[in-house]
Amino acid sequence: MKKTKPAKNLITKDMTFSSLIQKKPDAAGILFEKGMACVGCAAAANETIEQGCKAHGMNDREIKKLIEELNKK
């Protein structure tokens, strides 16, 4: 069975918010819809997506769903 490499632009929970917005500027709208307005905050720029989600009370299932949504855009 041949292994496939992950896509270069794949969004992961370990990515920082600043990296996410650089790769996918439209992601900010999705984050705002989820109540994560802090994405524009300078302090959150170096925070990972997972850290930000957990700070906003999201569980692992919700984080996985968000990452899937971000990767569809």
N, CA, C and O atoms as a DFTB+ gen file, in Angstrom:
292 C
 N C O
     1  1       0.841      -1.185       0.000
     2  2       0.000       0.000       0.000
     3  2       0.884       1.246       0.000
     4  3       1.806       1.364       0.807
     5  1       0.601       2.145      -0.887
     6  2       1.387       3.359      -1.037
     7  2       0.935       4.424      -0.036
     8  3      -0.256       4.706       0.098
     9  1       1.907       5.004       0.660
    10  2       1.593       6.078       1.604
    11  2       1.453       7.390       0.847
    12  3       2.192       7.657      -0.100
    13  1       0.504       8.199       1.274
    14  2       0.341       9.513       0.660
    15  2       0.816      10.577       1.630
    16  3       0.628      10.467       2.841
    17  1       1.423      11.587       1.086
    18  2       1.901      12.700       1.912
    19  2       0.747      13.666       2.140
    20  3      -0.084      13.869       1.254
    21  1       0.696      14.269       3.341
    22  2      -0.357      15.267       3.570
    23  2      -0.144      16.490       2.679
    24  3       0.989      16.840       2.350
    25  1      -1.212      17.114       2.305
    26  2      -1.142      18.312       1.471
    27  2      -0.396      19.420       2.212
    28  3      -0.513      19.552       3.430
    29  1       0.368      20.209       1.468
    30  2       1.151      21.289       2.072
    31  2       0.281      22.307       2.798
    32  3       0.668      22.825       3.845
    33  1      -0.867      22.588       2.257
    34  2      -1.717      23.626       2.824
    35  2      -2.737      23.088       3.816
    36  3      -3.696      23.783       4.151
    37  1      -2.546      21.872       4.288
    38  2      -3.470      21.265       5.229
    39  2      -3.445      22.016       6.561
    40  3      -2.379      22.281       7.118
    41  1      -4.613      22.346       7.052
    42  2      -4.747      23.022       8.341
    43  2      -4.768      21.956       9.428
    44  3      -5.477      20.958       9.309
    45  1      -3.983      22.169      10.498
    46  2      -3.955      21.244      11.628
    47  2      -4.221      22.003      12.920
    48  3      -4.102      23.228      12.966
    49  1      -4.580      21.275      13.961
    50  2      -4.874      21.907      15.250
    51  2      -3.624      22.490      15.887
    52  3      -3.729      23.326      16.784
    53  1      -2.443      22.071      15.448
    54  2      -1.177      22.553      16.006
    55  2      -0.666      23.819      15.324
    56  3       0.353      24.379      15.727
    57  1      -1.371      24.263      14.299
    58  2      -1.000      25.470      13.563
    59  2      -1.377      26.706      14.387
    60  3      -2.398      26.710      15.075
    61  1      -0.566      27.734      14.317
    62  2      -0.907      28.970      15.024
    63  2      -1.973      29.738      14.239
    64  3      -2.151      29.541      13.037
    65  1      -2.664      30.606      14.946
    66  2      -3.681      31.429      14.283
    67  2      -3.054      32.304      13.205
    68  3      -3.643      32.495      12.141
    69  1      -1.863      32.837      13.472
    70  2      -1.228      33.692      12.457
    71  2      -0.901      32.888      11.198
    72  3      -1.078      33.388      10.087
    73  1      -0.427      31.647      11.354
    74  2      -0.159      30.795      10.190
    75  2      -1.438      30.473       9.433
    76  3      -1.465      30.475       8.202
    77  1      -2.489      30.198      10.182
    78  2      -3.778      29.896       9.572
    79  2      -4.262      31.057       8.711
    80  3      -4.653      30.867       7.560
    81  1      -4.233      32.251       9.274
    82  2      -4.738      33.425       8.551
    83  2      -3.849      33.757       7.348
    84  3      -4.344      34.240       6.329
    85  1      -2.553      33.505       7.459
    86  2      -1.669      33.719       6.311
    87  2      -2.014      32.763       5.181
    88  3      -2.038      33.161       4.016
    89  1      -2.284      31.499       5.516
    90  2      -2.609      30.502       4.489
    91  2      -4.020      30.665       3.944
    92  3      -4.257      30.522       2.744
    93  1      -4.956      30.966       4.846
    94  2      -6.365      31.050       4.452
    95  2      -7.019      32.258       5.129
    96  3      -7.643      32.114       6.180
    97  1      -6.883      33.430       4.541
    98  2      -7.462      34.637       5.130
    99  2      -8.967      34.527       5.390
   100  3      -9.481      35.135       6.329
   101  1      -9.666      33.757       4.565
   102  2     -11.104      33.598       4.753
   103  2     -11.455      32.813       6.018
   104  3     -12.610      32.807       6.445
   105  1     -10.475      32.162       6.606
   106  2     -10.714      31.377       7.822
   107  2     -11.167      32.269       8.978
   108  3     -11.860      31.802       9.883
   109  1     -10.784      33.536       8.958
   110  2     -11.169      34.448      10.034
   111  2     -12.686      34.506      10.179
   112  3     -13.202      34.543      11.296
   113  1     -13.392      34.515       9.071
   114  2     -14.852      34.550       9.117
   115  2     -15.433      33.331       9.801
   116  3     -16.382      33.445      10.576
   117  1     -14.876      32.173       9.523
   118  2     -15.348      30.932      10.152
   119  2     -15.099      30.991      11.656
   120  3     -15.956      30.608      12.452
   121  1     -13.921      31.474      12.035
   122  2     -13.595      31.564      13.458
   123  2     -14.517      32.553      14.173
   124  3     -14.958      32.286      15.290
   125  1     -14.806      33.675      13.548
   126  2     -15.728      34.646      14.142
   127  2     -17.110      34.028      14.345
   128  3     -17.754      34.257      15.369
   129  1     -17.563      33.242      13.362
   130  2     -18.865      32.569      13.476
   131  2     -18.909      31.616      14.659
   132  3     -19.972      31.383      15.235
   133  1     -17.758      31.065      15.022
   134  2     -17.666      30.116      16.138
   135  2     -17.444      30.830      17.466
   136  3     -17.236      30.184      18.493
   137  1     -17.488      32.168      17.449
   138  2     -17.315      32.938      18.683
   139  2     -15.870      33.178      19.066
   140  3     -15.570      33.503      20.214
   141  1     -14.978      33.018      18.108
   142  2     -13.560      33.181      18.381
   143  2     -13.049      34.486      17.791
   144  3     -12.211      34.490      16.890
   145  1     -13.560      35.579      18.305
   146  2     -13.173      36.899      17.814
   147  2     -11.738      37.248      18.200
   148  3     -11.164      38.202      17.676
   149  1     -11.174      36.490      19.098
   150  2      -9.810      36.760      19.555
   151  2      -8.769      36.487      18.490
   152  3      -7.596      36.814      18.674
   153  1      -9.176      35.893      17.380
   154  2      -8.221      35.585      16.318
   155  2      -7.504      36.844      15.831
   156  3      -6.378      36.753      15.342
   157  1      -8.120      37.993      15.952
   158  2      -7.496      39.248      15.544
   159  2      -6.626      39.859      16.620
   160  3      -5.974      40.876      16.387
   161  1      -6.608      39.260      17.784
   162  2      -5.844      39.773      18.923
   163  2      -4.367      39.413      18.763
   164  3      -4.035      38.283      18.405
   165  1      -3.494      40.363      19.026
   166  2      -2.054      40.120      18.898
   167  2      -1.589      39.007      19.829
   168  3      -0.685      38.249      19.479
   169  1      -2.186      38.900      20.997
   170  2      -1.786      37.862      21.952
   171  2      -2.118      36.463      21.439
   172  3      -1.432      35.499      21.779
   173  1      -3.157      36.346      20.630
   174  2      -3.582      35.036      20.124
   175  2      -2.820      34.616      18.873
   176  3      -2.936      33.470      18.441
   177  1      -2.063      35.501      18.297
   178  2      -1.384      35.206      17.031
   179  2      -0.481      33.977      17.118
   180  3      -0.394      33.205      16.164
   181  1       0.190      33.791      18.251
   182  2       1.109      32.666      18.405
   183  2       0.490      31.491      19.145
   184  3       1.176      30.523      19.475
   185  1      -0.785      31.578      19.400
   186  2      -1.512      30.498      20.050
   187  2      -1.921      29.486      18.973
   188  3      -2.236      29.871      17.847
   189  1      -1.918      28.186      19.319
   190  2      -2.354      27.203      18.338
   191  2      -3.876      27.218      18.250
   192  3      -4.567      27.703      19.146
   193  1      -4.370      26.679      17.155
   194  2      -5.818      26.593      16.973
   195  2      -6.421      25.784      18.117
   196  3      -7.462      26.150      18.663
   197  1      -5.769      24.692      18.475
   198  2      -6.268      23.851      19.565
   199  2      -6.317      24.620      20.883
   200  3      -7.309      24.530      21.607
   201  1      -5.279      25.364      21.205
   202  2      -5.259      26.140      22.443
   203  2      -6.396      27.157      22.470
   204  3      -7.082      27.308      23.482
   205  1      -6.588      27.847      21.360
   206  2      -7.661      28.840      21.283
   207  2      -9.029      28.210      21.423
   208  3      -9.900      28.741      22.113
   209  1      -9.219      27.077      20.768
   210  2     -10.506      26.381      20.842
   211  2     -10.796      25.923      22.263
   212  3     -11.910      26.084      22.761
   213  1      -9.792      25.355      22.907
   214  2      -9.986      24.879      24.289
   215  2     -10.256      26.046      25.233
   216  3     -11.038      25.914      26.174
   217  1      -9.614      27.189      24.987
   218  2      -9.856      28.374      25.804
   219  2     -11.294      28.867      25.649
   220  3     -11.830      29.543      26.527
   221  1     -11.907      28.518      24.519
   222  2     -13.294      28.896      24.258
   223  2     -14.262      27.762      24.563
   224  3     -15.425      27.804      24.162
   225  1     -13.774      26.744      25.277
   226  2     -14.647      25.678      25.753
   227  2     -14.982      24.591      24.760
   228  3     -15.899      23.805      24.996
   229  1     -14.265      24.525      23.659
   230  2     -14.540      23.488      22.664
   231  2     -13.884      22.171      23.077
   232  3     -12.776      22.161      23.613
   233  1     -14.578      21.064      22.825
   234  2     -13.997      19.753      23.120
   235  2     -13.273      19.229      21.877
   236  3     -13.304      19.854      20.817
   237  1     -12.618      18.068      22.027
   238  2     -11.819      17.519      20.929
   239  2     -12.649      17.253      19.675
   240  3     -12.176      17.483      18.562
   241  1     -13.870      16.775      19.843
   242  2     -14.744      16.505      18.695
   243  2     -15.077      17.796      17.955
   244  3     -15.065      17.833      16.725
   245  1     -15.372      18.849      18.703
   246  2     -15.696      20.143      18.086
   247  2     -14.472      20.737      17.370
   248  3     -14.598      21.351      16.312
   249  1     -13.299      20.544      17.961
   250  2     -12.066      21.035      17.340
   251  2     -11.824      20.293      16.027
   252  3     -11.485      20.909      15.016
   253  1     -11.997      18.979      16.043
   254  2     -11.810      18.178      14.830
   255  2     -12.769      18.633      13.731
   256  3     -12.383      18.737      12.567
   257  1     -14.021      18.904      14.105
   258  2     -15.024      19.360      13.143
   259  2     -14.628      20.725      12.556
   260  3     -14.781      20.954      11.356
   261  1     -14.123      21.619      13.399
   262  2     -13.686      22.934      12.940
   263  2     -12.522      22.793      11.961
   264  3     -12.513      23.443      10.915
   265  1     -11.548      21.957      12.286
   266  2     -10.389      21.759      11.409
   267  2     -10.848      21.214      10.056
   268  3     -10.354      21.643       9.013
   269  1     -11.785      20.277      10.073
   270  2     -12.326      19.741       8.820
   271  2     -13.001      20.836       8.006
   272  3     -12.847      20.899       6.786
   273  1     -13.746      21.694       8.686
   274  2     -14.420      22.809       7.996
   275  2     -13.403      23.771       7.401
   276  3     -13.570      24.228       6.271
   277  1     -12.358      24.079       8.145
   278  2     -11.323      24.987       7.649
   279  2     -10.620      24.398       6.434
   280  3     -10.262      25.132       5.513
   281  1     -10.420      23.102       6.420
   282  2      -9.726      22.461       5.304
   283  2     -10.607      22.366       4.054
   284  3     -10.086      22.180       2.954
   285  1     -11.901      22.487       4.197
   286  2     -12.804      22.455       3.044
   287  2     -12.810      23.773       2.302
   288  3     -13.128      23.807       1.114
   289  1     -12.472      24.840       2.961
   290  2     -12.517      26.180       2.360
   291  2     -11.299      26.449       1.521
   292  3     -11.174      27.529       0.942
